[in-house]
Amino acid sequence: MARILIVEDDRPFADALAFALRPAGHDVLVAASAEEGIEFGLTGQPDVVIADWMLGGDLHGGEVCRRIRAACPSVKTIIMTGYLHGASEVERWSEYAETLLEKPFHQEAILEAVNRALSCTVGC
């Protein structure tokens, strides 16, 4: 189906996401840091990037998505966060990703978000 890059520094959570996506036929790459995510995003040719907003280090998940999309504009991006505080923050995150998922969420939510991202065309 699609190549999906997960950028998440919480390895058990990243593994759970990969476990949910692989049975749907997706090829899943996992990066444990923002820097690794950018590298994989630029070299691994993902169709979808799923990034946690709060990553250890100097870069957040939005910046990971922004840098990958700057080089590969067709990449669809999904941001995950457990720190959503109102509509103004949703607007801020929308510059980095087509979809925002608030943690915690069920496995079905990530599958739906990926399917929605893959079905989007220009302007989604």
HELIX and SHEET records of a PDB file:
HELIX    1   1 ARG A   11  LEU A   21  1                                  11    
HELIX    2   2 ARG A   22  ALA A   24  5                                   3    
HELIX    3   3 ALA A   34  THR A   43  1                                  10    
HELIX    4   4 GLY A   61  ALA A   71  1                                  11    
HELIX    5   5 ALA A   87  SER A   94  1                                   8    
HELIX    6   6 GLN A  107  SER A  119  1                                  13    
SHEET    1   A 5 ASP A  27  ALA A  31  0                                        
SHEET    2   A 5 ARG A   3  VAL A   7  1                                        
SHEET    3   A 5 VAL A  48  ASP A  52  1                                        
SHEET    4   A 5 LYS A  76  THR A  81  1                                        
SHEET    5   A 5 THR A  99  GLU A 102  1                                        
END                                                                             
